[in-house]
Amino acid sequence: MRRRLPALAAVTSALVLLLAGCSGEGGGTDADGTIRLSFQSLAWQKESVDANKQLVREWNAAHPDVQVDYVQGSWDNVHDQLLTSFEGGEAPDIIHDASDDLADFAYGGYLADLRTLLPDRLTEDIPQQSWATTTFGDGVYGVPFLQEPKVLIANKKILASSGVRIPTPDKPWSWEEFRQVTEKLTKKGTYGVAWPLKEPVSVTLNLGLSAGGQLFHRGADGKVAIRSDEGDQVMPGTVRDQVNSDRSAARSALGMGGSDTLPGFFGGKYAMVPLGFSYRQQVVEQAPEGFEWTVLPTPAGSGGLAQGVSPQTLSVAEDSPHKKEAARFIDFLLRPPNMVRLARGDWMLPTGTEALADPALHTEENGWATGTALARSLRPAPAQSVRGYPEWKDKVATPALQEYYSGAIDTEELRKRLVDDGNRVLARYQR
């Protein structure tokens, strides 16, 4: 789950990387025998950066023979920056990234297979469904440690005045009921929902799992084919109807990013906004005094509350001369109490079962309990390990879905583009 930096922070991080020169280069050994590891972190929120840096300091204080140097990276350019560092032999030893960015690096031989490097404590604490997001072929190339479900962030007063049933993780809205609710919430000056779909593909695929959608299907020969079934049409069809038929979803929001919807949400223009779980921090920081909000589960279908996620990951560079020590640091960083600290710093959920059980993540305040209740329903994003997915996403799916949601093309034309054009793209990667 890649995180987007605000524009100024992105520029700042990019300058840090440029000024750092080769500071991301993998560590070595000092003259006195001290092993030096470089840890490139993509944390950007102050709480998260502080938590990561504090954990590095704690490690260094306890391990004078293995010192870790913190390197600040940026989500906005991480793929290209890592590719350049891999090819130049200057990759950091420990790499923070997202699982949906690992496939090319794993298949390209740039990341170490972690199966023999990680302790049983860590491998057994993280569920298999999370490990599936970092498994490519026969190897495991990252440790999934933070994950972010989509939730509905809702205006509490508008919900209360409408009299609609309030959903819970045990009794969520169905997609049909959700559509009916947004119609009821729509009044003069207020839309029932705003869908920020500037980048529509991952949202569509991940929430589509709740209705049994999958889109990508791997055959017995290992090859992947795209197929649009009935379940794949539920989520996008609902959104299209809300925008174009019911007028219960704001058309202007389709071109927005998540943060762009918050001023309208605070102003009562939108009753609900589907956002990543971590957006709660922005709501807490930016909401006007007295604004009341709540966190609700996204709609459920034949697949229940299932939704896809691409967890944040920690990997070890294949070229690192100190893979065992790098894996030891990852194990330290992801001990349950430390994983809780990282999760709270990023306003996300930990993947580890012991960390997820921490009482601090089960409070009603700021919707933590709702998000934690969704953890058991999180699944690997449908296109997690599909080679050719980035090209399909950028060249085929993004423009097709944008046109579909706006009403410019119908369901049959969407299916033709996603499936027919998409399979031609994937075929080039599976020869």
Buried (B, 14 or more C-beta within 10 A) or exposed (E): BBBBBEEEBBEBBBEBBEEBEEBBBBBBEEEEEBBBBBBBBBBBBEBBBEBBBEBBEEBBEEBEEBBBBBBBBBBBBBBEBBBEBBEEEBBBBBBBBBBBBBBBBBBEEBBBBBEEBBEEEBBEBBBEBBBBBBBBEEBBBBBBBBBBBBBBBBBEBBBEEBEBEEBEBEEBBBBEBBBBBBBEBBEEEBBBBBBBBBBBBBBBBBBBBBBBBBBBEEEEEEEBBBBBEEBBBBBBBBBBBBBBEBBBBBBEBBEBEBBBBBEBBBEBBBBBBBBBBBBBBBBEEEBEEEBEBBBBBBBBBBBBBBBBBBBBBBBBBBBBBBBEBBBBBBBBBBBBEBBBBBBBBBBBBBBBBBBBEBEEBEEEEBBBBBBBBBBBBBBBBBBBBBBBBBBBBEEBBBEBBBBBBBBEBEEEEBBBBBBEBBBEBBEEBBE
